[in-house]
């Protein structure tokens, strides 16, 4: 196995582990939906733990590091701006990171704290966004990035 193949395997596995499970979050019941308290607690627990244990490390460490190493390993760092598909994919990834860091993860953490006994969530917290909007949007963005990374139009 070459170094590039190794990086590609880690990068693809990172995408599967880090982002694959988050597709289901768009289908979880939302805050306004009527749920038994135990069900709401379980969903909040699952969402927060998957996000904090898988999605955060993959989103902020595994994918950027392996992606950057692959860019250099394939020589795409030279004449970087001629690879339009890569620039678009990186831009979309920055949008994903922004939504994730400033909207989705804080909302997930707050929901988790609200459902835990013995925890006092911030009473002044207001949801950063509508999960019914940003959940599917993250799925669409991640799908678009995956398509660009596999197809590499114009390369």
N, CA, C and O of each residue as an XYZ file, in Angstrom:
620
protein
N       0.856     -1.175      0.000
C       0.000      0.000      0.000
C       0.902      1.238      0.000
O       1.811      1.362      0.820
N       0.632      2.132     -0.923
C       1.421      3.360     -0.993
C       0.937      4.352      0.077
O      -0.130      4.187      0.669
N       1.743      5.366      0.298
C       1.385      6.415      1.259
C       0.082      7.106      0.855
O      -0.767      7.376      1.704
N      -0.076      7.392     -0.441
C      -1.298      8.033     -0.924
C      -2.513      7.127     -0.702
O      -3.569      7.607     -0.290
N      -2.377      5.844     -0.964
C      -3.480      4.915     -0.727
C      -3.839      4.869      0.756
O      -5.018      4.829      1.109
N      -2.837      4.873      1.614
C      -3.067      4.891      3.053
C      -3.845      6.145      3.458
O      -4.818      6.060      4.207
N      -3.415      7.307      2.961
C      -4.113      8.559      3.265
C      -5.553      8.512      2.762
O      -6.468      8.955      3.455
N      -5.752      7.984      1.576
C      -7.091      7.901      1.001
C      -7.999      6.996      1.840
O      -9.164      7.320      2.066
N      -7.467      5.872      2.294
C      -8.255      4.969      3.140
C      -8.658      5.682      4.433
O      -9.820      5.618      4.835
N      -7.723      6.352      5.078
C      -8.022      7.075      6.323
C      -9.035      8.187      6.058
O      -9.950      8.397      6.853
N      -8.874      8.892      4.953
C      -9.777      9.999      4.599
C     -11.198      9.477      4.347
O     -12.167     10.057      4.836
N     -11.319      8.399      3.593
C     -12.646      7.831      3.298
C     -13.274      7.253      4.564
O     -14.459      7.473      4.817
N     -12.504      6.522      5.357
C     -13.035      5.992      6.612
C     -13.451      7.126      7.548
O     -14.463      7.023      8.242
N     -12.675      8.201      7.566
C     -13.040      9.367      8.368
C     -14.381      9.940      7.934
O     -15.210     10.298      8.770
N     -14.588     10.025      6.634
C     -15.865     10.547      6.132
C     -17.019      9.628      6.521
O     -18.089     10.097      6.909
N     -16.801      8.333      6.417
C     -17.863      7.385      6.768
C     -18.183      7.465      8.255
O     -19.347      7.589      8.635
N     -17.168      7.396      9.087
C     -17.366      7.393     10.540
C     -17.844      8.750     11.042
O     -18.768      8.829     11.852
N     -17.219      9.803     10.563
C     -17.524     11.135     11.084
C     -18.801     11.750     10.575
O     -19.475     12.481     11.300
N     -19.142     11.462      9.332
C     -20.299     12.120      8.748
C     -21.459     11.170      8.460
O     -22.611     11.599      8.389
N     -21.164      9.895      8.297
C     -22.203      8.935      7.935
C     -23.368      8.910      8.900
O     -24.526      8.943      8.483
N     -23.074      8.851     10.170
C     -24.142      8.768     11.170
C     -24.936     10.065     11.289
O     -26.090     10.053     11.718
N     -24.329     11.164     10.916
C     -25.024     12.442     11.065
C     -26.164     12.611     10.064
O     -27.026     13.468     10.254
N     -26.181     11.810      9.009
C     -27.304     11.875      8.081
C     -28.612     11.544      8.792
O     -29.659     12.101      8.463
N     -28.553     10.654      9.751
C     -29.759     10.252     10.478
C     -30.294     11.370     11.360
O     -31.489     11.395     11.657
N     -29.446     12.288     11.784
C     -29.885     13.353     12.689
C     -30.987     14.211     12.073
O     -31.832     14.745     12.792
N     -30.983     14.345     10.769
C     -32.013     15.147     10.102
C     -33.407     14.537     10.285
O     -34.418     15.221     10.123
N     -33.448     13.251     10.623
C     -34.723     12.566     10.777
C     -35.134     12.389     12.232
O     -36.212     11.863     12.512
N     -34.282     12.825     13.165
C     -34.639     12.759     14.581
C     -35.775     13.730     14.844
O     -35.856     14.773     14.195
N     -36.651     13.411     15.778
C     -37.682     14.382     16.167
C     -37.016     15.654     16.711
O     -35.940     15.597     17.306
N     -37.661     16.781     16.501
C     -37.093     18.050     16.922
C     -37.675     18.503     18.249
O     -38.572     17.859     18.793
N     -37.164     19.617     18.771
C     -37.537     20.113     20.092
C     -39.040     20.306     20.256
O     -39.582     20.010     21.321
N     -39.709     20.784     19.246
C     -41.145     21.045     19.347
C     -42.008     19.800     19.253
O     -43.191     19.837     19.589
N     -41.428     18.698     18.800
C     -42.191     17.448     18.674
C     -42.475     16.869     20.058
O     -41.665     16.990     20.976
N     -43.626     16.245     20.186
C     -44.000     15.646     21.476
C     -43.324     14.292     21.615
O     -43.532     13.385     20.809
N     -42.520     14.178     22.648
C     -41.815     12.938     22.920
C     -41.879     12.624     24.404
O     -41.967     13.523     25.240
N     -41.834     11.352     24.714
C     -41.692     10.976     26.118
C     -40.344     11.505     26.601
O     -39.386     11.529     25.828
N     -40.250     11.922     27.845
C     -38.972     12.439     28.343
C     -37.808     11.458     28.171
O     -36.693     11.873     27.856
N     -38.062     10.163     28.377
C     -36.974      9.181     28.226
C     -36.505      9.094     26.782
O     -35.307      8.962     26.529
N     -37.419      9.165     25.844
C     -37.048      9.100     24.425
C     -36.246     10.339     24.053
O     -35.225     10.244     23.372
N     -36.707     11.485     24.495
C     -35.992     12.743     24.213
C     -34.590     12.693     24.809
O     -33.629     13.120     24.170
N     -34.468     12.175     26.028
C     -33.155     12.059     26.676
C     -32.247     11.120     25.891
O     -31.068     11.412     25.688
N     -32.793     10.002     25.454
C     -31.997      9.030     24.693
C     -31.524      9.633     23.373
O     -30.353      9.498     23.018
N     -32.412     10.290     22.651
C     -32.026     10.905     21.375
C     -30.986     11.996     21.568
O     -30.032     12.090     20.795
N     -31.160     12.816     22.586
C     -30.184     13.871     22.871
C     -28.837     13.265     23.237
O     -27.791     13.767     22.826
N     -28.864     12.190     24.008
C     -27.645     11.511     24.421
C     -26.917     10.916     23.211
O     -25.709     11.095     23.059
N     -27.643     10.223     22.369
C     -27.058      9.614     21.173
C     -26.472     10.690     20.260
O     -25.333     10.579     19.807
N     -27.252     11.716     19.999
C     -26.813     12.792     19.112
C     -25.547     13.463     19.639
O     -24.586     13.660     18.895
N     -25.551     13.809     20.910
C     -24.400     14.511     21.486
C     -23.156     13.628     21.511
O     -22.062     14.085     21.181
N     -23.318     12.371     21.901
C     -22.152     11.488     21.988
C     -21.562     11.175     20.618
O     -20.340     11.148     20.471
N     -22.391     10.941     19.626
C     -21.871     10.705     18.277
C     -21.167     11.961     17.773
O     -20.083     11.888     17.193
N     -21.788     13.101     17.998
C     -21.199     14.353     17.537
C     -19.868     14.629     18.219
O     -18.880     14.939     17.553
N     -19.835     14.519     19.541
C     -18.614     14.873     20.274
C     -17.511     13.832     20.137
O     -16.333     14.186     20.176
N     -17.861     12.559     19.977
C     -16.835     11.505     19.926
C     -16.384     11.136     18.517
O     -15.268     10.653     18.327
N     -17.235     11.359     17.542
C     -16.874     10.998     16.174
C     -16.782     12.216     15.262
O     -15.749     12.456     14.636
N     -17.865     12.982     15.192
C     -17.921     14.074     14.216
C     -16.921     15.183     14.488
O     -16.277     15.668     13.558
N     -16.776     15.592     15.732
C     -15.840     16.683     16.046
C     -14.402     16.305     15.703
O     -13.745     17.061     14.987
N     -13.876     15.164     16.181
C     -12.493     14.832     15.818
C     -12.290     14.675     14.317
O     -11.270     15.106     13.779
N     -13.256     14.061     13.639
C     -13.114     13.858     12.197
C     -13.188     15.186     11.457
O     -12.366     15.460     10.583
N     -14.175     16.012     11.805
C     -14.380     17.277     11.111
C     -13.200     18.225     11.266
O     -12.796     18.882     10.306
N     -12.655     18.295     12.457
C     -11.622     19.292     12.729
C     -10.197     18.766     12.658
O      -9.258     19.561     12.644
N     -10.004     17.441     12.613
C      -8.642     16.919     12.607
C      -8.391     15.932     11.458
O      -7.567     16.199     10.584
N      -9.087     14.813     11.457
C      -8.800     13.753     10.489
C      -8.957     14.231      9.050
O      -8.037     14.079      8.247
N     -10.099     14.802      8.718
C     -10.344     15.200      7.329
C      -9.410     16.322      6.858
O      -8.827     16.197      5.781
N      -9.245     17.401      7.612
C      -8.332     18.445      7.130
C      -6.883     17.979      6.997
O      -6.194     18.348      6.045
N      -6.419     17.163      7.959
C      -5.022     16.718      7.914
C      -4.802     15.755      6.752
O      -3.878     15.944      5.962
N      -5.642     14.720      6.637
C      -5.452     13.768      5.534
C      -5.713     14.431      4.186
O      -5.053     14.107      3.199
N      -6.667     15.351      4.136
C      -6.931     16.073      2.888
C      -5.745     16.914      2.455
O      -5.349     16.889      1.289
N      -5.183     17.653      3.387
C      -4.008     18.486      3.068
C      -2.829     17.618      2.646
O      -2.128     17.941      1.687
N      -2.609     16.513      3.365
C      -1.502     15.623      2.991
C      -1.699     15.035      1.600
O      -0.734     14.874      0.852
N      -2.941     14.712      1.247
C      -3.203     14.181     -0.095
C      -3.003     15.255     -1.165
O      -2.525     14.960     -2.260
N      -3.366     16.487     -0.851
C      -3.147     17.583     -1.806
C      -1.655     17.694     -2.126
O      -1.277     17.840     -3.288
N      -0.811     17.627     -1.098
C       0.629     17.722     -1.314
C       1.180     16.452     -1.966
O       2.046     16.530     -2.837
N       0.689     15.296     -1.552
C       1.177     14.026     -2.097
C       0.871     13.887     -3.589
O       1.662     13.308     -4.333
N      -0.271     14.413     -4.027
C      -0.637     14.323     -5.445
C      -0.101     15.491     -6.268
O      -0.264     15.512     -7.488
N       0.532     16.455     -5.619
C       1.087     17.596     -6.336
C       0.059     18.663     -6.683
O       0.344     19.570     -7.465
N      -1.124     18.561     -6.110
C      -2.155     19.554     -6.414
C      -1.890     20.885     -5.702
O      -2.561     21.880     -5.977
N      -0.932     20.904     -4.804
C      -0.569     22.163     -4.165
C       0.100     23.101     -5.163
O       0.020     24.322     -5.029
N       0.766     22.515     -6.177
C       1.317     23.334     -7.250
C       0.166     23.688     -8.185
O      -0.592     22.814     -8.607
N       0.044     24.922     -8.492
C      -1.040     25.383     -9.364
C      -2.405     25.027     -8.756
O      -3.319     24.587     -9.453
N      -2.511     25.231     -7.449
C      -3.699     24.864     -6.672
C      -4.973     25.469     -7.247
O      -6.003     24.798     -7.303
N      -4.918     26.718     -7.671
C      -6.127     27.416     -8.106
C      -6.645     26.939     -9.458
O      -7.721     27.360     -9.885
N      -5.906     26.074    -10.137
C      -6.420     25.525    -11.401
C      -7.375     24.354    -11.153
O      -8.047     23.901    -12.080
N      -7.440     23.869     -9.937
C      -8.316     22.754     -9.590
C      -9.621     23.309     -9.006
O      -9.800     23.363     -7.789
N     -10.517     23.715     -9.894
C     -11.769     24.352     -9.473
C     -12.587     23.450     -8.563
O     -13.126     23.926     -7.563
N     -12.695     22.176     -8.873
C     -13.464     21.233     -8.058
C     -12.946     21.187     -6.625
O     -13.727     21.070     -5.681
N     -11.617     21.280     -6.464
C     -11.020     21.215     -5.137
C     -11.306     22.500     -4.356
O     -11.606     22.455     -3.164
N     -11.212     23.626     -5.029
C     -11.533     24.896     -4.365
C     -12.989     24.948     -3.937
O     -13.300     25.420     -2.843
N     -13.887     24.464     -4.794
C     -15.317     24.443     -4.447
C     -15.551     23.507     -3.265
O     -16.270     23.855     -2.328
N     -14.943     22.317     -3.309
C     -15.107     21.357     -2.217
C     -14.578     21.930     -0.899
O     -15.216     21.765      0.141
N     -13.438     22.591     -0.930
C     -12.884     23.192      0.293
C     -13.766     24.318      0.808
O     -13.938     24.467      2.017
N     -14.317     25.098     -0.084
C     -15.233     26.169      0.319
C     -16.477     25.586      0.974
O     -16.918     26.068      2.017
N     -17.039     24.559      0.367
C     -18.205     23.895      0.958
C     -17.851     23.297      2.318
O     -18.662     23.328      3.243
N     -16.640     22.755      2.436
C     -16.211     22.174      3.708
C     -16.103     23.252      4.786
O     -16.452     23.012      5.942
N     -15.628     24.418      4.417
C     -15.573     25.531      5.381
C     -16.973     25.939      5.821
O     -17.177     26.297      6.981
N     -17.935     25.890      4.913
C     -19.330     26.173      5.267
C     -19.845     25.107      6.235
O     -20.511     25.426      7.220
N     -19.532     23.832      5.948
C     -19.932     22.742      6.842
C     -19.340     22.964      8.242
O     -20.042     22.845      9.246
N     -18.064     23.281      8.294
C     -17.400     23.515      9.588
C     -18.064     24.672     10.330
O     -18.290     24.582     11.537
N     -18.374     25.742      9.632
C     -19.005     26.896     10.277
C     -20.377     26.538     10.837
O     -20.682     26.867     11.983
N     -21.204     25.870     10.042
C     -22.539     25.466     10.523
C     -22.398     24.519     11.702
O     -23.106     24.640     12.702
N     -21.493     23.593     11.575
C     -21.289     22.604     12.618
C     -20.802     23.253     13.922
O     -21.349     22.993     14.994
N     -19.778     24.093     13.819
C     -19.162     24.673     15.019
C     -20.029     25.723     15.695
O     -20.072     25.796     16.923
N     -20.717     26.533     14.908
C     -21.431     27.675     15.486
C     -22.937     27.452     15.643
O     -23.613     28.236     16.309
N     -23.461     26.390     15.035
C     -24.911     26.166     15.108
C     -25.232     24.762     15.633
O     -25.805     24.615     16.713
N     -24.863     23.747     14.875
C     -25.301     22.380     15.178
C     -24.743     21.848     16.497
O     -25.499     21.329     17.319
N     -23.441     21.969     16.710
C     -22.868     21.405     17.933
C     -23.330     22.144     19.186
O     -23.658     21.483     20.171
N     -23.375     23.483     19.205
C     -23.917     24.147     20.408
C     -25.369     23.757     20.693
O     -25.740     23.576     21.853
N     -26.187     23.626     19.657
C     -27.580     23.206     19.858
C     -27.645     21.787     20.412
O     -28.436     21.504     21.312
N     -26.815     20.896     19.878
C     -26.781     19.517     20.345
C     -26.340     19.447     21.813
O     -26.919     18.708     22.609
N     -25.324     20.214     22.154
C     -24.839     20.235     23.537
C     -25.909     20.772     24.485
O     -26.094     20.244     25.582
N     -26.607     21.814     24.066
C     -27.650     22.390     24.919
C     -28.799     21.400     25.121
O     -29.293     21.244     26.237
N     -29.217     20.743     24.063
C     -30.283     19.747     24.174
C     -29.850     18.623     25.117
O     -30.646     18.146     25.925
N     -28.613     18.212     25.014
C     -28.078     17.176     25.898
C     -28.142     17.639     27.355
O     -28.588     16.890     28.224
N     -27.705     18.854     27.621
C     -27.715     19.378     28.990
C     -29.134     19.551     29.527
O     -29.371     19.368     30.721
N     -30.075     19.901     28.655
C     -31.463     20.077     29.086
C     -32.095     18.757     29.530
O     -32.973     18.750     30.394
N     -31.661     17.657     28.953
C     -32.290     16.378     29.248
C     -31.584     15.606     30.357
O     -32.058     14.542     30.753
N     -30.487     16.102     30.859
C     -29.724     15.419     31.890
C     -30.151     15.869     33.271
O     -30.277     17.064     33.540
N     -30.371     14.915     34.132
C     -30.676     15.247     35.524
C     -29.401     15.752     36.188
O     -28.308     15.253     35.923
N     -29.556     16.736     37.044
C     -28.418     17.269     37.765
C     -27.632     18.314     37.004
O     -26.714     18.919     37.557
N     -27.971     18.538     35.756
C     -27.297     19.578     34.959
C     -28.208     20.776     34.853
O     -29.424     20.642     34.722
N     -27.615     21.937     34.910
C     -28.386     23.158     34.765
C     -27.979     23.823     33.453
O     -26.922     24.447     33.365
N     -28.823     23.685     32.439
C     -28.476     24.332     31.165
C     -28.594     25.845     31.289
O     -29.290     26.360     32.164
N     -27.920     26.528     30.418
C     -27.958     27.989     30.397
C     -29.390     28.439     30.128
O     -29.933     28.143     29.064
N     -30.016     29.152     31.075
C     -31.412     29.560     30.878
C     -31.574     30.620     29.786
O     -32.680     30.829     29.287
N     -30.491     31.284     29.415
C     -30.553     32.324     28.391
C     -30.221     31.805     26.993
O     -30.212     32.569     26.028
N     -29.948     30.509     26.889
C     -29.569     29.944     25.598
C     -30.749     29.973     24.637
O     -31.864     29.580     24.979
N     -30.478     30.440     23.447
C     -31.474     30.381     22.373
C     -30.888     29.518     21.271
O     -29.711     29.654     20.936
N     -31.692     28.632     20.705
C     -31.166     27.792     19.622
C     -30.538     28.654     18.535
O     -31.060     29.712     18.182
N     -29.426     28.193     18.018
C     -28.678     28.946     17.012
C     -29.317     28.833     15.627
O     -29.122     29.696     14.771
N     -30.069     27.779     15.423
C     -30.674     27.590     14.115
C     -31.805     26.587     14.194
O     -32.105     26.046     15.258
N     -32.418     26.351     13.069
C     -33.505     25.399     12.979
C     -32.922     24.078     12.487
O     -32.478     23.976     11.343
N     -32.925     23.069     13.354
C     -32.326     21.774     13.002
C     -33.008     21.144     11.798
O     -32.391     20.354     11.082
N     -34.279     21.484     11.564
C     -34.980     20.944     10.399
C     -34.423     21.548      9.107
O     -34.652     21.020      8.019
N     -33.693     22.654      9.236
C     -33.069     23.273      8.074
C     -31.595     22.889      7.998
O     -31.139     22.398      6.965
N     -30.844     23.105      9.080
C     -29.408     22.869      8.980
C     -29.045     21.383      8.970
O     -27.982     21.025      8.463
N     -29.884     20.518      9.506
C     -29.603     19.080      9.442
C     -29.548     18.585      8.006
O     -28.527     18.042      7.582
N     -30.635     18.763      7.244
C     -30.585     18.346      5.839
C     -29.559     19.136      5.018
O     -28.946     18.588      4.102
N     -29.371     20.415      5.342
C     -28.387     21.216      4.610
C     -26.987     20.625      4.773
O     -26.236     20.542      3.801
N     -26.633     20.218      5.981
C     -25.330     19.585      6.188
C     -25.220     18.308      5.359
O     -24.168     18.035      4.781
N     -26.288     17.530      5.296
C     -26.272     16.320      4.478
C     -26.062     16.617      3.005
O     -25.304     15.921      2.329
N     -26.726     17.641      2.507
C     -26.576     18.026      1.095
C     -25.151     18.510      0.822
O     -24.556     18.148     -0.193
N     -24.604     19.327      1.726
C     -23.244     19.842      1.539
C     -22.212     18.715      1.565
O     -21.297     18.687      0.742
N     -22.361     17.793      2.506
C     -21.417     16.676      2.597
C     -21.523     15.790      1.365
O     -20.512     15.296      0.866
N     -22.739     15.586      0.871
C     -22.924     14.805     -0.353
C     -22.265     15.500     -1.543
O     -21.601     14.852     -2.352
N     -22.445     16.810     -1.651
C     -21.825     17.573     -2.751
C     -20.298     17.475     -2.679
O     -19.635     17.309     -3.703
N     -19.748     17.576     -1.475
C     -18.296     17.459     -1.313
C     -17.829     16.071     -1.750
O     -16.839     15.947     -2.471
N     -18.534     15.033     -1.316
C     -18.156     13.661     -1.690
C     -18.198     13.479     -3.201
O     -17.302     12.863     -3.778
N     -19.224     14.004     -3.838
C     -19.328     13.891     -5.300
C     -18.150     14.591     -5.969
O     -17.540     14.044     -6.887
N     -17.832     15.794     -5.513
C     -16.691     16.520     -6.092
C     -15.383     15.770     -5.881
O     -14.543     15.732     -6.780
N     -15.200     15.178     -4.714
C     -13.955     14.469     -4.413
C     -13.798     13.204     -5.238
O     -12.680     12.826     -5.585
N     -14.898     12.550     -5.553
C     -14.823     11.322     -6.359
C     -14.760     11.648     -7.842
O     -13.954     11.071     -8.573
N     -15.599     12.565     -8.290
C     -15.720     12.882     -9.714
C     -14.547     13.724    -10.214
O     -14.030     13.478    -11.304
N     -14.129     14.705     -9.433
C     -13.025     15.614     -9.806
C     -13.235     16.226    -11.199
O     -12.378     16.088    -12.071
N     -14.375     16.900    -11.406
C     -14.635     17.432    -12.753
C     -13.556     18.404    -13.215
O     -13.137     19.284    -12.463
N     -13.116     18.240    -14.445
C     -12.112     19.115    -15.032
C     -10.691     18.756    -14.678
O      -9.765     19.443    -15.108
N     -10.485     17.707    -13.912
C      -9.119     17.339    -13.520
C      -8.523     16.337    -14.479
O      -7.379     15.917    -14.301
